[in-house]
Amino acid sequence: MAAGSAIQIPSRLPLLLTHEGVLLPGSTMRTSVDSPRNMQLVRSRLLKGTSLKSTIIGVIPNTSDPTSDCDDLPSLHRIGTAALAVQVVGSNWPKPHYTLLVTGLCRFQILQLLKEKPYPVAEVEQLDRLEQFTNQHKSEEELGELSEQFYKYAVQLVEMLDMSVPAVAKLRRLLDNLPREALPDILTSIIRTSNQEKLQILDAVRLEERFKMTIPLLVRQIEGLKLLQKTRKPKQDDDKRIVAIRPNRRINHIPTTMEDEEEEEDHDDVVMLEKKIRTSSMSEQALKVCLKEIKRLKKMPQSMPEYALTRNYLELMVELPWNKSTKDRLEIRAARILLDNDHYAMEKLKKRVLEYLAVRQLKNNLKGPILCFVGPPGVGKTSVGRSIAKTLGREFHRIALGGVCDQSDIRGHRRTYVGSMPGRIINGLKTVGVNNPVFLLDEVDKLGKSLQGDPAAALLEVLDPEQNHSFTDHYLNVAFDLSQVLFIATANTIATIPPALLDRMEIIQVPGYTQEEKIEIAHRHLIPKQLEQHGLTPQQIQIPQVTTLDIITRYTREAGVRSLDRKLGAICRAVAVKVAEGQHKETKPDRAEVGEGEDCKEHVTEDAKPESISDTADLALPPEMPILIDFHALKDILGPPMYETEVSQRLSQPGVAIGLAWTPLGGEIMFVEASRMDGEGQLTLTGQLGDVMKESAHLAISWLRSNAKRYQLTNASGSFDLLDNTDIHLHFPAGAVTKDGPSAGVTIVTCLASLFSGRLVCSDVAMTGEITLRGLVLPVGGIKDKVLAAHRAGLKRIIIPQRNEKDLEEIAVNVRQDLTFVMASCLDEVLNAAFDGGFAVKPRVESLNSKL
């Protein structure tokens, strides 16, 4: 725009009524709008306007907008400021309102109020000339000495401030660049002034009058800054004097205050901490970091929150076992004896531990192996880890990973976070105090995943022998050597372990126990432990092996021994009641003879009873000791048997077969039931089956339909099309349990063949195997657990795939001797073994066709 052109504001302006502040030309103000008329002005004018003219409003100071539209407007201040609305921000909390950012342009005078609703609009007259901002020399000539005086005071005021602050430096540049007539309004809005003083400056229309009113305000601000600077200087001198006096107090042994004593103690602690850091055997990188942190700690005030964080970090670094380890016990014979005493069976696991000891004898710097014990619950995976540590003479630490879903539990938190702490690995090393413990990572298959990261991915570095020599915890932020730690992980199944993590571990299967093994475990370990826990002795209770077998077969059905241990505990508690009652009766012999036959329900051996009565040395014992636990006592204590042999009863009609399934809890027998009815050829499957098992059922029915003539299988109407006007329903009992997998294929075929042939499946036969559309039987997994489940259920013959014959070597000899195994490579062999007398196949008659 040319220098001589005039800049005019609109002659009609909407009015914004304010009472909190005074907007001066050239300054910016933020004001809140919540009254009805002002809100309507923002909505109708500012938010809906599209031109620059619609953003120019008139700001009237010292005037309150009525809280209701019905109220009349108060008297308006005569002078206002034309302003440009730069920003509008709306909010609904705590009540609907707008926040406006407005910049003053020039003064105006209200000539006439045109309307009051929905917002006031007035006819105005512009008082300031906006074009004079472009002609600085003319204004200087008119104002003369008054302008120079104002400028000198303004420069003096700004130079008394800290010029290193960017806002102060910018203000100094504005004094030289802006025209002099704009400075009174701008400086009045910056310096400390009241609203009444600002209102007087706003009302000063003449420029000379404005300068005269602003100069006293500047002088007052300058005098205030001078007084403030005088009061600050002595305070700084006092601080220096106090700092200089404090060392003299210590020299002259002048009594100090409690604060001084605490400072001395903290200073001594920091010196001791630095001494520990320098004498510790940490790595060079860690030592460098610690020395850097201790220097920061010395310069840091104790009141800072970072002081405690840094000190805790340094204390942890000192306490970590950087180079402290225990010496391994490498006597293989003693280790074998100790493992055999602590755990029965588990030959494969014991063999691996002895191999590690043997290699350690030949090579001292052997890296710790990463073992993973996989097996059903209750087989002793966790307890054998403790026994391994005891055998090696190492410290033992257990880390429970079940349900962990934050990778910071493994790697720790960065020290920038509030409440940060190291991960469980570093915390475990601090707890045991050595760098070669046995770490048991329990339930590694039950790790979770969340927004905080994947802990299974964080374990990749921990469980990798090629990487864990420089494991970096986020809290430490320096490498720590984990290569000497013996990591043992436990899991119930490998299906839920990520493949990358599974690849870093050496898998050792820990299968369920046989009945004979459970009996030995009960009498070697469980019964002595329960007797000790309940304060009983072998002279007070006897549990023969026959009773133990009854508990195993009729009251528990598990791969491990946890339920067996609980049942033995229940027996011991019941016997403890009898013993306590017997001791009470001993103090009252007259009533003991009367109540002896009523109170004792347990069997008493003939040899023990007279011995306890006639022997004077045993008078302290009740006459019914020792209590013999037999089947009748079991029924009284544990109730009726929970599991009965129902195999023969459930196979009493066609259409039922027994399969074998694997679960994370061990092997299980699984019944498959089938029925047919008139219908439209539909196949119904129930029992919470997975997709793979449903496909096995469709495979089975397709194979039987294609071979119906060969086996003489017909539906109810005698047709070889088994689904002709016939619906088939396959059900897998225990419907609340999800089932999936291909190993039920041969069982479904046998069940349907029994249904359509009307013949019963042998009651002592169980089977497992995957089938194909061509009738082949493919290998499956979990053979050992499945065989043990069949053995527990009392079955005698087991049909398994031919290619699973190698898996039978893992089964104990006594179990193999009790069972008969049928190796099948095709479904013909399965059907012949599942039915008494085989399954008849109609011979194929070759027809002769004439070629004449």
Secondary structure as the mmCIF struct_conf table of DSSP 4:
data_model
#
loop_
_struct_conf.conf_type_id
_struct_conf.id
_struct_conf.beg_label_comp_id
_struct_conf.beg_label_asym_id
_struct_conf.beg_label_seq_id
_struct_conf.end_label_comp_id
_struct_conf.end_label_asym_id
_struct_conf.end_label_seq_id
TURN_TY1_P TURN_TY1_P1 ALA A 3 GLY A 4
HELX_LH_PP_P HELX_LH_PP_P1 SER A 5 ILE A 7
BEND BEND1 SER A 11 SER A 11
STRN STRN1 ARG A 12 LEU A 17
BEND BEND2 HIS A 19 GLU A 20
TURN_TY1_P TURN_TY1_P2 PRO A 25 GLY A 26
STRN STRN2 THR A 28 VAL A 33
BEND BEND3 SER A 35 SER A 35
HELX_RH_AL_P HELX_RH_AL_P1 PRO A 36 LEU A 41
HELX_RH_PI_P HELX_RH_PI_P1 VAL A 42 LEU A 46
TURN_TY1_P TURN_TY1_P3 LEU A 47 LYS A 48
BEND BEND4 SER A 51 LEU A 52
HELX_RH_3T_P HELX_RH_3T_P1 LYS A 53 THR A 55
STRN STRN3 ILE A 56 ILE A 60
HELX_LH_PP_P HELX_LH_PP_P2 PRO A 61 PRO A 61
BEND BEND5 ASN A 62 ASN A 62
HELX_LH_PP_P HELX_LH_PP_P3 SER A 64 PRO A 66
BEND BEND6 THR A 67 SER A 68
TURN_TY1_P TURN_TY1_P4 ASP A 69 CYS A 70
BEND BEND7 ASP A 71 ASP A 71
HELX_LH_PP_P HELX_LH_PP_P4 ASP A 72 LEU A 73
HELX_LH_PP_P HELX_LH_PP_P5 SER A 75 HIS A 77
BEND BEND8 ARG A 78 ARG A 78
STRN STRN4 ILE A 79 SER A 91
BEND BEND9 TRP A 93 LYS A 95
STRN STRN5 HIS A 97 LYS A 115
BEND BEND10 LYS A 117 TYR A 119
STRN STRN6 VAL A 121 GLN A 126
BEND BEND11 ASP A 128 ASP A 128
HELX_RH_3T_P HELX_RH_3T_P2 LEU A 130 THR A 134
HELX_RH_AL_P HELX_RH_AL_P2 GLN A 136 LEU A 143
TURN_TY1_P TURN_TY1_P5 GLY A 144 GLY A 144
HELX_RH_AL_P HELX_RH_AL_P3 GLU A 145 GLU A 159
TURN_TY1_P TURN_TY1_P6 MET A 160 MET A 160
BEND BEND12 LEU A 161 LEU A 161
TURN_TY1_P TURN_TY1_P7 MET A 163 SER A 164
BEND BEND13 VAL A 165 VAL A 165
HELX_RH_AL_P HELX_RH_AL_P4 PRO A 166 ASN A 177
BEND BEND14 LEU A 178 LEU A 178
HELX_RH_3T_P HELX_RH_3T_P3 ARG A 180 ALA A 182
HELX_RH_AL_P HELX_RH_AL_P5 LEU A 183 ILE A 190
BEND BEND15 ILE A 191 ILE A 191
HELX_RH_AL_P HELX_RH_AL_P6 ASN A 195 ASP A 203
BEND BEND16 ARG A 206 ARG A 206
HELX_RH_AL_P HELX_RH_AL_P7 LEU A 207 ILE A 251
TURN_TY1_P TURN_TY1_P8 ASN A 252 HIS A 253
HELX_LH_PP_P HELX_LH_PP_P6 ILE A 254 THR A 257
HELX_RH_AL_P HELX_RH_AL_P8 MET A 258 THR A 279
BEND BEND17 SER A 280 SER A 280
HELX_RH_AL_P HELX_RH_AL_P9 GLU A 284 LYS A 299
BEND BEND18 MET A 300 MET A 300
TURN_TY1_P TURN_TY1_P9 GLN A 302 SER A 303
BEND BEND19 MET A 304 MET A 304
HELX_RH_AL_P HELX_RH_AL_P10 PRO A 305 GLU A 319
BEND BEND20 LEU A 320 LEU A 320
BEND BEND21 TRP A 322 ASN A 323
HELX_LH_PP_P HELX_LH_PP_P7 THR A 326 ASP A 328
HELX_RH_AL_P HELX_RH_AL_P11 ILE A 332 ASP A 342
BEND BEND22 TYR A 344 ALA A 345
HELX_RH_AL_P HELX_RH_AL_P12 GLU A 347 LEU A 362
TURN_TY1_P TURN_TY1_P10 ASN A 364 ASN A 365
HELX_LH_PP_P HELX_LH_PP_P8 LEU A 366 PRO A 369
STRN STRN7 ILE A 370 VAL A 374
TURN_TY1_P TURN_TY1_P11 PRO A 377 GLY A 378
BEND BEND23 VAL A 379 GLY A 380
HELX_RH_AL_P HELX_RH_AL_P13 LYS A 381 LEU A 392
TURN_TY1_P TURN_TY1_P12 GLY A 393 GLY A 393
STRN STRN8 PHE A 396 ALA A 400
TURN_TY1_P TURN_TY1_P13 GLY A 402 GLY A 403
TURN_TY1_P TURN_TY1_P14 GLN A 407 GLN A 407
HELX_RH_AL_P HELX_RH_AL_P14 SER A 408 ARG A 411
TURN_TY1_P TURN_TY1_P15 ARG A 415 THR A 416
BEND BEND24 TYR A 417 TYR A 417
TURN_TY1_P TURN_TY1_P16 VAL A 418 GLY A 419
HELX_RH_AL_P HELX_RH_AL_P15 ARG A 424 VAL A 432
BEND BEND25 VAL A 434 ASN A 436
STRN STRN9 VAL A 438 ASP A 442
TURN_TY1_P TURN_TY1_P17 GLU A 443 GLU A 443
HELX_RH_3T_P HELX_RH_3T_P4 VAL A 444 LYS A 446
STRN STRN10 SER A 450 SER A 450
TURN_TY1_P TURN_TY1_P18 LEU A 451 GLN A 452
STRN STRN11 GLY A 453 GLY A 453
HELX_RH_AL_P HELX_RH_AL_P16 PRO A 455 VAL A 462
TURN_TY1_P TURN_TY1_P19 LEU A 463 LEU A 463
TURN_TY1_P TURN_TY1_P20 PRO A 465 GLN A 467
HELX_RH_3T_P HELX_RH_3T_P5 ASN A 468 SER A 470
STRN STRN12 PHE A 471 THR A 472
TURN_TY1_P TURN_TY1_P21 HIS A 474 LEU A 476
BEND BEND26 VAL A 478 VAL A 478
STRN STRN13 ALA A 479 PHE A 480
TURN_TY1_P TURN_TY1_P22 SER A 483 GLN A 484
STRN STRN14 LEU A 486 ALA A 491
BEND BEND27 ASN A 492 ASN A 492
BEND BEND28 ILE A 494 ILE A 494
TURN_TY1_P TURN_TY1_P23 ALA A 495 THR A 496
BEND BEND29 ILE A 497 ILE A 497
HELX_RH_AL_P HELX_RH_AL_P17 PRO A 499 ASP A 503
TURN_TY1_P TURN_TY1_P24 ARG A 504 ARG A 504
BEND BEND30 MET A 505 MET A 505
STRN STRN15 GLU A 506 GLN A 509
HELX_LH_PP_P HELX_LH_PP_P9 GLY A 512 THR A 514
HELX_RH_AL_P HELX_RH_AL_P18 GLN A 515 ILE A 521
HELX_RH_PI_P HELX_RH_PI_P2 ALA A 522 LEU A 526
HELX_RH_AL_P HELX_RH_AL_P19 ILE A 527 GLN A 533
TURN_TY1_P TURN_TY1_P25 HIS A 534 GLY A 535
TURN_TY1_P TURN_TY1_P26 PRO A 538 GLN A 540
STRN STRN16 ILE A 541 GLN A 542
HELX_RH_AL_P HELX_RH_AL_P20 GLN A 545 ASP A 550
HELX_RH_PI_P HELX_RH_PI_P3 ILE A 551 TYR A 555
BEND BEND31 ALA A 559 VAL A 561
HELX_RH_AL_P HELX_RH_AL_P21 ARG A 562 GLU A 586
TURN_TY1_P TURN_TY1_P27 THR A 587 THR A 587
HELX_RH_AL_P HELX_RH_AL_P22 PRO A 589 ASP A 599
BEND BEND32 GLU A 602 GLU A 602
STRN STRN17 HIS A 603 HIS A 603
TURN_TY1_P TURN_TY1_P28 GLU A 606 ASP A 607
HELX_RH_AL_P HELX_RH_AL_P23 ALA A 608 SER A 614
HELX_RH_3T_P HELX_RH_3T_P6 THR A 616 ASP A 618
TURN_TY1_P TURN_TY1_P29 LEU A 619 ALA A 620
BEND BEND33 LEU A 621 LEU A 621
TURN_TY1_P TURN_TY1_P30 PRO A 623 GLU A 624
HELX_LH_PP_P HELX_LH_PP_P10 MET A 625 MET A 625
BEND BEND34 PRO A 626 PRO A 626
STRN STRN18 ILE A 627 LEU A 628
HELX_RH_AL_P HELX_RH_AL_P24 PHE A 631 LEU A 638
BEND BEND35 PRO A 640 PRO A 640
BEND BEND36 MET A 642 MET A 642
HELX_RH_AL_P HELX_RH_AL_P25 VAL A 647 ARG A 650
TURN_TY1_P TURN_TY1_P31 LEU A 651 LEU A 651
BEND BEND37 SER A 652 GLY A 655
STRN STRN19 VAL A 656 THR A 663
TURN_TY1_P TURN_TY1_P32 PRO A 664 LEU A 665
STRN STRN20 GLY A 666 ASP A 678
BEND BEND38 GLY A 679 GLY A 681
STRN STRN21 LEU A 683 THR A 686
BEND BEND39 GLY A 687 GLN A 688
STRN STRN22 LEU A 689 LEU A 689
HELX_RH_AL_P HELX_RH_AL_P26 ASP A 691 SER A 706
TURN_TY1_P TURN_TY1_P33 ASN A 707 ASN A 707
HELX_RH_AL_P HELX_RH_AL_P27 ALA A 708 TYR A 711
TURN_TY1_P TURN_TY1_P34 GLN A 712 GLN A 712
TURN_TY1_P TURN_TY1_P35 ALA A 716 SER A 717
BEND BEND40 GLY A 718 GLY A 718
BEND BEND41 PHE A 720 PHE A 720
TURN_TY1_P TURN_TY1_P36 LEU A 722 ASN A 725
STRN STRN23 THR A 726 HIS A 731
BEND BEND42 PRO A 733 PRO A 733
TURN_TY1_P TURN_TY1_P37 GLY A 735 ALA A 736
BEND BEND43 VAL A 737 VAL A 737
STRN STRN24 LYS A 739 LYS A 739
BEND BEND44 PRO A 742 PRO A 742
TURN_TY1_P TURN_TY1_P38 SER A 743 ALA A 744
HELX_RH_AL_P HELX_RH_AL_P28 GLY A 745 SER A 757
TURN_TY1_P TURN_TY1_P39 GLY A 758 GLY A 758
HELX_LH_PP_P HELX_LH_PP_P11 ARG A 759 CYS A 762
TURN_TY1_P TURN_TY1_P40 SER A 763 ASP A 764
STRN STRN25 VAL A 765 MET A 767
STRN STRN26 GLU A 770 ILE A 771
TURN_TY1_P TURN_TY1_P41 LEU A 773 ARG A 774
BEND BEND45 GLY A 775 GLY A 775
STRN STRN27 LEU A 776 LEU A 776
STRN STRN28 VAL A 777 LEU A 778
BEND BEND46 GLY A 781 GLY A 781
HELX_RH_AL_P HELX_RH_AL_P29 ILE A 783 ARG A 792
TURN_TY1_P TURN_TY1_P42 ALA A 793 GLY A 794
STRN STRN29 ARG A 797 PRO A 801
HELX_RH_3T_P HELX_RH_3T_P7 GLN A 802 GLU A 810
BEND BEND47 ILE A 811 ILE A 811
HELX_RH_AL_P HELX_RH_AL_P30 VAL A 813 ASP A 818
STRN STRN30 THR A 820 ALA A 824
BEND BEND48 SER A 825 SER A 825
STRN STRN31 CYS A 826 CYS A 826
HELX_RH_AL_P HELX_RH_AL_P31 LEU A 827 ALA A 834
BEND BEND49 PHE A 835 PHE A 835
TURN_TY1_P TURN_TY1_P43 ASP A 836 GLY A 837
HELX_LH_PP_P HELX_LH_PP_P12 LYS A 842 SER A 850
#
